[in-house]
Amino acid sequence: MERIATGPATAASPPLPGTPLADGTTALPAPAIAGLLDGVPRQRGATAPAPAPVEAGPAVPAPRWWRLAPTPAGTPFTFAYAAVLVVTSLVAALADPGLVHTLHRNSSTDVAHLLRTPVPVLLASAVWIAGGIVSPYALAFVLVLTALERRIGGIRTACVFLAGHVLATLATEVPVGLAVLFGHLPETSLHRLDYGISFGVAASIGALAGLLGPWLRWPLLALVGGALLNDLIAFQDPMTNWGHLIALTLGVAGWPLVRRWQRTATVVSPLPR
């Protein structure tokens, strides 16, 4: 048998456009199928989807420094109290020194006044700033009580302030009275001049620290506590300095209460932003 070698088969030419095919369809022109890839299903005539735009992250709000100051609507207690302190500070700075001394003496929470008129002098002593409007406690009053009132409300802030003012006063004056009674101090100690807002401010600082994050809470307590301890070591006015430390401790002891107050205030009336 003669062996015959055959060459490669000639490729069949594609059907003309419009020619009926064996499966009942019609041949399409080449441009219609030029954009299709083998093995990738795709609807004819569809275009590639545009990439989704990348959304920018939420903008970080700038700090609102005006919230550090008291306002009549946002912090009515602190605002009204600060207005009273401004008036009394102006009186102390501009009035006759003899009149100012008399006012301070009648507002003093010394043992003699506490025995005769405890409630009036406890309230009157809290409308004066020892050292005047330039005292560090004046600035601390504005910043601390504003921040505290925005978190727990005005009435509760007043309770914290008054608790520190009253309890620290009693904690320092009662021992003086007992020391005089037992002969360890002279009777003139019953009339020692004692007035100002510092005890209430110290208690408010201690309470506010419990509502701050750890990164701010502990540095604040370390700074304030260190300053108060330094004043106590200086021994210039040990009774008042002990009162400051007692008031700060009272504020810290009230953390469970003020934290519960903050949760309640946030649920009932969210803080304005």
BALOBA-1460 file (C-alpha; in Angstrom, 3 decimals):
// residues 273
<rec num="1" residu="m" x="0.000" y="0.000" z="0.000"/>
<rec num="2" residu="e" x="1.350" y="3.329" z="-0.864"/>
<rec num="3" residu="r" x="1.897" y="5.521" z="2.182"/>
<rec num="4" residu="i" x="0.486" y="8.985" z="1.679"/>
<rec num="5" residu="a" x="1.465" y="11.868" z="3.963"/>
<rec num="6" residu="t" x="-1.044" y="14.663" z="4.397"/>
<rec num="7" residu="g" x="-0.243" y="18.243" z="5.476"/>
<rec num="8" residu="p" x="-1.990" y="20.387" z="8.121"/>
<rec num="9" residu="a" x="-5.662" y="20.938" z="7.592"/>
<rec num="10" residu="t" x="-6.606" y="24.306" z="6.272"/>
<rec num="11" residu="a" x="-8.561" y="26.342" z="8.826"/>
<rec num="12" residu="a" x="-12.089" y="26.979" z="7.816"/>
<rec num="13" residu="s" x="-12.902" y="30.595" z="7.114"/>
<rec num="14" residu="p" x="-15.371" y="32.241" z="9.496"/>
<rec num="15" residu="p" x="-18.944" y="32.586" z="8.295"/>
<rec num="16" residu="l" x="-20.036" y="35.859" z="6.912"/>
<rec num="17" residu="p" x="-21.998" y="38.195" z="9.187"/>
<rec num="18" residu="g" x="-25.701" y="37.386" z="9.102"/>
<rec num="19" residu="t" x="-25.173" y="33.788" z="7.988"/>
<rec num="20" residu="p" x="-27.511" y="31.355" z="9.812"/>
<rec num="21" residu="l" x="-25.583" y="28.872" z="11.968"/>
<rec num="22" residu="a" x="-26.319" y="25.238" z="12.741"/>
<rec num="23" residu="d" x="-27.592" y="25.999" z="16.285"/>
<rec num="24" residu="g" x="-30.168" y="28.465" z="14.978"/>
<rec num="25" residu="t" x="-28.220" y="31.661" z="15.831"/>
<rec num="26" residu="t" x="-26.812" y="34.245" z="13.478"/>
<rec num="27" residu="a" x="-23.155" y="35.029" z="13.029"/>
<rec num="28" residu="l" x="-22.121" y="38.386" z="14.462"/>
<rec num="29" residu="p" x="-19.696" y="40.824" z="12.893"/>
<rec num="30" residu="a" x="-16.145" y="40.770" z="14.266"/>
<rec num="31" residu="p" x="-16.336" y="44.148" z="16.058"/>
<rec num="32" residu="a" x="-19.199" y="42.852" z="18.174"/>
<rec num="33" residu="i" x="-17.063" y="40.096" z="19.688"/>
<rec num="34" residu="a" x="-13.684" y="41.782" z="19.632"/>
<rec num="35" residu="g" x="-13.994" y="43.054" z="23.192"/>
<rec num="36" residu="l" x="-14.912" y="39.681" z="24.724"/>
<rec num="37" residu="l" x="-12.275" y="37.607" z="26.527"/>
<rec num="38" residu="d" x="-12.162" y="33.839" z="26.416"/>
<rec num="39" residu="g" x="-13.584" y="32.177" z="29.494"/>
<rec num="40" residu="v" x="-14.805" y="35.430" z="31.089"/>
<rec num="41" residu="p" x="-18.580" y="35.813" z="31.026"/>
<rec num="42" residu="r" x="-19.584" y="39.306" z="30.179"/>
<rec num="43" residu="q" x="-22.648" y="40.974" z="28.812"/>
<rec num="44" residu="r" x="-22.169" y="42.304" z="25.300"/>
<rec num="45" residu="g" x="-21.924" y="46.049" z="25.134"/>
<rec num="46" residu="a" x="-21.174" y="46.401" z="28.894"/>
<rec num="47" residu="t" x="-18.397" y="48.668" z="30.026"/>
<rec num="48" residu="a" x="-16.062" y="48.145" z="32.984"/>
<rec num="49" residu="p" x="-17.498" y="49.582" z="36.230"/>
<rec num="50" residu="a" x="-15.900" y="52.766" z="37.443"/>
<rec num="51" residu="p" x="-13.875" y="52.390" z="40.652"/>
<rec num="52" residu="a" x="-15.797" y="53.342" z="43.785"/>
<rec num="53" residu="p" x="-14.733" y="56.710" z="45.162"/>
<rec num="54" residu="v" x="-12.681" y="56.510" z="48.351"/>
<rec num="55" residu="e" x="-14.590" y="58.164" z="51.147"/>
<rec num="56" residu="a" x="-12.587" y="60.430" z="53.377"/>
<rec num="57" residu="g" x="-12.577" y="59.594" z="57.065"/>
<rec num="58" residu="p" x="-14.645" y="61.647" z="59.481"/>
<rec num="59" residu="a" x="-13.138" y="65.019" z="60.165"/>
<rec num="60" residu="v" x="-11.763" y="65.421" z="63.680"/>
<rec num="61" residu="p" x="-13.623" y="68.299" z="65.310"/>
<rec num="62" residu="a" x="-11.463" y="71.142" z="66.503"/>
<rec num="63" residu="p" x="-11.466" y="71.670" z="70.266"/>
<rec num="64" residu="r" x="-14.106" y="74.115" z="71.357"/>
<rec num="65" residu="w" x="-12.200" y="76.285" z="73.770"/>
<rec num="66" residu="w" x="-15.266" y="78.355" z="74.581"/>
<rec num="67" residu="r" x="-16.647" y="75.366" z="76.486"/>
<rec num="68" residu="l" x="-13.954" y="75.888" z="79.119"/>
<rec num="69" residu="a" x="-15.734" y="79.052" z="80.276"/>
<rec num="70" residu="p" x="-19.087" y="79.114" z="82.085"/>
<rec num="71" residu="t" x="-22.181" y="80.251" z="80.201"/>
<rec num="72" residu="p" x="-25.635" y="81.222" z="81.488"/>
<rec num="73" residu="a" x="-27.361" y="78.426" z="79.552"/>
<rec num="74" residu="g" x="-24.745" y="75.669" z="79.711"/>
<rec num="75" residu="t" x="-23.440" y="76.090" z="83.265"/>
<rec num="76" residu="p" x="-25.826" y="78.397" z="85.159"/>
<rec num="77" residu="f" x="-24.527" y="77.541" z="88.636"/>
<rec num="78" residu="t" x="-20.879" y="78.204" z="87.809"/>
<rec num="79" residu="f" x="-21.751" y="81.322" z="85.807"/>
<rec num="80" residu="a" x="-23.858" y="82.878" z="88.587"/>
<rec num="81" residu="y" x="-21.355" y="81.915" z="91.285"/>
<rec num="82" residu="a" x="-18.475" y="83.380" z="89.245"/>
<rec num="83" residu="a" x="-20.418" y="86.627" z="88.833"/>
<rec num="84" residu="v" x="-20.809" y="86.870" z="92.629"/>
<rec num="85" residu="l" x="-17.093" y="86.239" z="93.115"/>
<rec num="86" residu="v" x="-16.230" y="88.962" z="90.608"/>
<rec num="87" residu="v" x="-18.361" y="91.435" z="92.565"/>
<rec num="88" residu="t" x="-16.878" y="90.513" z="95.945"/>
<rec num="89" residu="s" x="-13.357" y="90.600" z="94.484"/>
<rec num="90" residu="l" x="-13.959" y="94.109" z="93.166"/>
<rec num="91" residu="v" x="-15.250" y="95.147" z="96.580"/>
<rec num="92" residu="a" x="-12.165" y="93.676" z="98.244"/>
<rec num="93" residu="a" x="-9.884" y="95.492" z="95.789"/>
<rec num="94" residu="l" x="-11.610" y="98.886" z="95.690"/>
<rec num="95" residu="a" x="-13.381" y="99.366" z="99.018"/>
<rec num="96" residu="d" x="-11.883" y="100.869" z="102.160"/>
<rec num="97" residu="p" x="-9.464" y="98.371" z="103.764"/>
<rec num="98" residu="g" x="-11.157" y="98.729" z="107.132"/>
<rec num="99" residu="l" x="-14.531" y="97.844" z="105.627"/>
<rec num="100" residu="v" x="-13.046" y="94.891" z="103.781"/>
<rec num="101" residu="h" x="-11.449" y="93.577" z="106.980"/>
<rec num="102" residu="t" x="-14.790" y="93.850" z="108.777"/>
<rec num="103" residu="l" x="-16.556" y="91.951" z="106.003"/>
<rec num="104" residu="h" x="-13.929" y="89.233" z="106.059"/>
<rec num="105" residu="r" x="-14.071" y="89.016" z="109.842"/>
<rec num="106" residu="n" x="-17.856" y="88.646" z="109.848"/>
<rec num="107" residu="s" x="-17.626" y="85.982" z="107.143"/>
<rec num="108" residu="s" x="-14.893" y="83.990" z="108.866"/>
<rec num="109" residu="t" x="-15.559" y="80.338" z="109.677"/>
<rec num="110" residu="d" x="-13.536" y="80.459" z="112.876"/>
<rec num="111" residu="v" x="-14.619" y="78.461" z="115.898"/>
<rec num="112" residu="a" x="-16.322" y="81.423" z="117.563"/>
<rec num="113" residu="h" x="-18.544" y="82.140" z="114.542"/>
<rec num="114" residu="l" x="-19.252" y="78.451" z="113.930"/>
<rec num="115" residu="l" x="-20.561" y="78.130" z="117.492"/>
<rec num="116" residu="r" x="-22.843" y="81.181" z="117.169"/>
<rec num="117" residu="t" x="-23.987" y="81.296" z="113.532"/>
<rec num="118" residu="p" x="-22.699" y="78.203" z="111.697"/>
<rec num="119" residu="v" x="-24.897" y="78.284" z="108.587"/>
<rec num="120" residu="p" x="-24.578" y="82.018" z="107.740"/>
<rec num="121" residu="v" x="-20.796" y="82.063" z="108.084"/>
<rec num="122" residu="l" x="-20.345" y="78.830" z="106.124"/>
<rec num="123" residu="l" x="-22.261" y="80.419" z="103.247"/>
<rec num="124" residu="a" x="-20.743" y="83.893" z="103.598"/>
<rec num="125" residu="s" x="-17.178" y="82.601" z="103.721"/>
<rec num="126" residu="a" x="-17.667" y="80.981" z="100.300"/>
<rec num="127" residu="v" x="-18.300" y="84.280" z="98.474"/>
<rec num="128" residu="w" x="-14.748" y="85.539" z="98.955"/>
<rec num="129" residu="i" x="-11.521" y="84.576" z="97.200"/>
<rec num="130" residu="a" x="-8.476" y="84.643" z="99.449"/>
<rec num="131" residu="g" x="-5.910" y="86.524" z="97.395"/>
<rec num="132" residu="g" x="-8.475" y="88.133" z="95.131"/>
<rec num="133" residu="i" x="-9.318" y="87.533" z="91.510"/>
<rec num="134" residu="v" x="-5.658" y="86.896" z="90.632"/>
<rec num="135" residu="s" x="-5.472" y="83.909" z="92.988"/>
<rec num="136" residu="p" x="-4.780" y="80.529" z="91.332"/>
<rec num="137" residu="y" x="-7.957" y="79.280" z="92.960"/>
<rec num="138" residu="a" x="-9.975" y="81.809" z="90.945"/>
<rec num="139" residu="l" x="-8.796" y="80.294" z="87.646"/>
<rec num="140" residu="a" x="-9.183" y="76.773" z="89.025"/>
<rec num="141" residu="f" x="-12.728" y="77.617" z="90.096"/>
<rec num="142" residu="v" x="-13.754" y="78.654" z="86.585"/>
<rec num="143" residu="l" x="-12.128" y="75.740" z="84.763"/>
<rec num="144" residu="v" x="-12.924" y="72.949" z="87.218"/>
<rec num="145" residu="l" x="-16.503" y="73.836" z="88.115"/>
<rec num="146" residu="t" x="-17.364" y="74.501" z="84.463"/>
<rec num="147" residu="a" x="-16.052" y="71.085" z="83.448"/>
<rec num="148" residu="l" x="-17.752" y="69.395" z="86.394"/>
<rec num="149" residu="e" x="-21.110" y="71.068" z="85.800"/>
<rec num="150" residu="r" x="-21.104" y="70.103" z="82.119"/>
<rec num="151" residu="r" x="-20.771" y="66.479" z="83.218"/>
<rec num="152" residu="i" x="-23.058" y="66.140" z="86.252"/>
<rec num="153" residu="g" x="-25.274" y="69.254" z="86.267"/>
<rec num="154" residu="g" x="-25.460" y="72.400" z="88.352"/>
<rec num="155" residu="i" x="-27.195" y="71.134" z="91.493"/>
<rec num="156" residu="r" x="-24.838" y="68.191" z="91.866"/>
<rec num="157" residu="t" x="-21.814" y="70.404" z="91.261"/>
<rec num="158" residu="a" x="-23.057" y="72.702" z="94.019"/>
<rec num="159" residu="c" x="-23.363" y="69.673" z="96.315"/>
<rec num="160" residu="v" x="-19.768" y="68.623" z="95.610"/>
<rec num="161" residu="f" x="-18.458" y="72.133" z="96.182"/>
<rec num="162" residu="l" x="-20.427" y="72.715" z="99.387"/>
<rec num="163" residu="a" x="-19.551" y="69.278" z="100.754"/>
<rec num="164" residu="g" x="-15.848" y="70.011" z="100.370"/>
<rec num="165" residu="h" x="-16.222" y="73.540" z="101.742"/>
<rec num="166" residu="v" x="-18.268" y="72.548" z="104.799"/>
<rec num="167" residu="l" x="-16.647" y="69.234" z="105.726"/>
<rec num="168" residu="a" x="-13.068" y="70.446" z="105.293"/>
<rec num="169" residu="t" x="-13.874" y="73.555" z="107.332"/>
<rec num="170" residu="l" x="-15.291" y="71.495" z="110.169"/>
<rec num="171" residu="a" x="-12.381" y="69.039" z="109.950"/>
<rec num="172" residu="t" x="-9.905" y="71.869" z="110.531"/>
<rec num="173" residu="e" x="-11.827" y="74.072" z="112.962"/>
<rec num="174" residu="v" x="-13.164" y="71.411" z="115.340"/>
<rec num="175" residu="p" x="-9.620" y="70.285" z="116.312"/>
<rec num="176" residu="v" x="-8.742" y="73.933" z="116.962"/>
<rec num="177" residu="g" x="-11.712" y="74.262" z="119.295"/>
<rec num="178" residu="l" x="-10.779" y="71.058" z="121.128"/>
<rec num="179" residu="a" x="-7.150" y="72.141" z="121.412"/>
<rec num="180" residu="v" x="-8.230" y="75.436" z="122.991"/>
<rec num="181" residu="l" x="-10.605" y="73.584" z="125.317"/>
<rec num="182" residu="f" x="-7.827" y="71.351" z="126.605"/>
<rec num="183" residu="g" x="-5.317" y="74.174" z="126.892"/>
<rec num="184" residu="h" x="-3.064" y="73.270" z="123.979"/>
<rec num="185" residu="l" x="-3.804" y="76.491" z="122.050"/>
<rec num="186" residu="p" x="-4.532" y="80.040" z="123.238"/>
<rec num="187" residu="e" x="-8.077" y="81.429" z="123.120"/>
<rec num="188" residu="t" x="-7.103" y="83.747" z="120.286"/>
<rec num="189" residu="s" x="-7.128" y="80.661" z="118.029"/>
<rec num="190" residu="l" x="-10.919" y="80.688" z="118.318"/>
<rec num="191" residu="h" x="-10.934" y="83.832" z="116.166"/>
<rec num="192" residu="r" x="-8.456" y="82.887" z="113.446"/>
<rec num="193" residu="l" x="-9.493" y="84.399" z="110.110"/>
<rec num="194" residu="d" x="-10.740" y="81.698" z="107.750"/>
<rec num="195" residu="y" x="-12.641" y="82.341" z="104.524"/>
<rec num="196" residu="g" x="-12.466" y="81.590" z="100.810"/>
<rec num="197" residu="i" x="-13.405" y="79.061" z="98.131"/>
<rec num="198" residu="s" x="-10.261" y="76.944" z="98.200"/>
<rec num="199" residu="f" x="-11.757" y="73.967" z="100.079"/>
<rec num="200" residu="g" x="-14.668" y="73.729" z="97.660"/>
<rec num="201" residu="v" x="-12.359" y="74.025" z="94.655"/>
<rec num="202" residu="a" x="-10.044" y="71.298" z="95.991"/>
<rec num="203" residu="a" x="-13.005" y="68.937" z="96.475"/>
<rec num="204" residu="s" x="-14.252" y="69.727" z="92.970"/>
<rec num="205" residu="i" x="-10.815" y="68.945" z="91.509"/>
<rec num="206" residu="g" x="-10.813" y="65.584" z="93.266"/>
<rec num="207" residu="a" x="-14.323" y="64.792" z="91.999"/>
<rec num="208" residu="l" x="-13.591" y="65.911" z="88.422"/>
<rec num="209" residu="a" x="-10.482" y="63.721" z="88.272"/>
<rec num="210" residu="g" x="-12.695" y="60.665" z="88.620"/>
<rec num="211" residu="l" x="-14.564" y="61.611" z="85.438"/>
<rec num="212" residu="l" x="-11.446" y="62.067" z="83.302"/>
<rec num="213" residu="g" x="-9.430" y="59.480" z="81.407"/>
<rec num="214" residu="p" x="-6.420" y="57.914" z="83.157"/>
<rec num="215" residu="w" x="-3.972" y="59.849" z="80.967"/>
<rec num="216" residu="l" x="-5.308" y="63.095" z="82.484"/>
<rec num="217" residu="r" x="-6.663" y="61.919" z="85.846"/>
<rec num="218" residu="w" x="-3.427" y="60.803" z="87.466"/>
<rec num="219" residu="p" x="-1.216" y="63.691" z="86.280"/>
<rec num="220" residu="l" x="-3.860" y="66.115" z="87.564"/>
<rec num="221" residu="l" x="-4.007" y="64.468" z="90.983"/>
<rec num="222" residu="a" x="-0.218" y="64.227" z="91.146"/>
<rec num="223" residu="l" x="0.185" y="67.906" z="90.264"/>
<rec num="224" residu="v" x="-2.459" y="69.226" z="92.662"/>
<rec num="225" residu="g" x="-1.632" y="66.807" z="95.461"/>
<rec num="226" residu="g" x="2.085" y="67.570" z="95.153"/>
<rec num="227" residu="a" x="1.445" y="71.305" z="95.350"/>
<rec num="228" residu="l" x="-0.743" y="70.903" z="98.443"/>
<rec num="229" residu="l" x="1.822" y="68.675" z="100.136"/>
<rec num="230" residu="n" x="4.516" y="71.227" z="99.384"/>
<rec num="231" residu="d" x="2.412" y="73.929" z="101.045"/>
<rec num="232" residu="l" x="1.921" y="71.685" z="104.065"/>
<rec num="233" residu="i" x="5.662" y="71.031" z="104.346"/>
<rec num="234" residu="a" x="6.286" y="74.783" z="104.224"/>
<rec num="235" residu="f" x="4.158" y="74.969" z="107.420"/>
<rec num="236" residu="q" x="3.005" y="78.537" z="106.787"/>
<rec num="237" residu="d" x="-0.677" y="77.786" z="107.480"/>
<rec num="238" residu="p" x="-0.884" y="74.100" z="108.444"/>
<rec num="239" residu="m" x="-4.581" y="74.083" z="109.353"/>
<rec num="240" residu="t" x="-5.633" y="75.517" z="105.978"/>
<rec num="241" residu="n" x="-3.202" y="73.260" z="104.124"/>
<rec num="242" residu="w" x="-4.561" y="70.214" z="105.891"/>
<rec num="243" residu="g" x="-8.025" y="71.398" z="104.899"/>
<rec num="244" residu="h" x="-7.006" y="71.476" z="101.232"/>
<rec num="245" residu="l" x="-5.736" y="67.897" z="101.365"/>
<rec num="246" residu="i" x="-8.858" y="66.762" z="103.231"/>
<rec num="247" residu="a" x="-11.099" y="68.442" z="100.635"/>
<rec num="248" residu="l" x="-9.176" y="66.840" z="97.751"/>
<rec num="249" residu="t" x="-9.511" y="63.446" z="99.443"/>
<rec num="250" residu="l" x="-13.246" y="63.988" z="99.891"/>
<rec num="251" residu="g" x="-13.576" y="64.654" z="96.181"/>
<rec num="252" residu="v" x="-11.682" y="61.471" z="95.317"/>
<rec num="253" residu="a" x="-13.806" y="59.494" z="97.775"/>
<rec num="254" residu="g" x="-16.896" y="60.661" z="95.887"/>
<rec num="255" residu="w" x="-15.877" y="59.061" z="92.550"/>
<rec num="256" residu="p" x="-18.536" y="56.305" z="92.633"/>
<rec num="257" residu="l" x="-21.233" y="58.902" z="93.256"/>
<rec num="258" residu="v" x="-20.152" y="61.450" z="90.648"/>
<rec num="259" residu="r" x="-19.681" y="58.712" z="88.044"/>
<rec num="260" residu="r" x="-23.233" y="57.544" z="88.643"/>
<rec num="261" residu="w" x="-24.395" y="61.147" z="88.397"/>
<rec num="262" residu="q" x="-22.566" y="61.524" z="85.083"/>
<rec num="263" residu="r" x="-24.243" y="58.440" z="83.627"/>
<rec num="264" residu="t" x="-27.637" y="59.699" z="84.752"/>
<rec num="265" residu="a" x="-27.017" y="63.192" z="83.376"/>
<rec num="266" residu="t" x="-25.861" y="61.773" z="80.027"/>
<rec num="267" residu="v" x="-28.969" y="59.605" z="79.659"/>
<rec num="268" residu="v" x="-31.483" y="62.218" z="80.758"/>
<rec num="269" residu="s" x="-29.937" y="65.253" z="79.084"/>
<rec num="270" residu="p" x="-27.007" y="64.623" z="76.723"/>
<rec num="271" residu="l" x="-24.261" y="67.243" z="76.843"/>
<rec num="272" residu="p" x="-24.455" y="69.844" z="74.069"/>
<rec num="273" residu="r" x="-21.622" y="69.621" z="71.589"/>
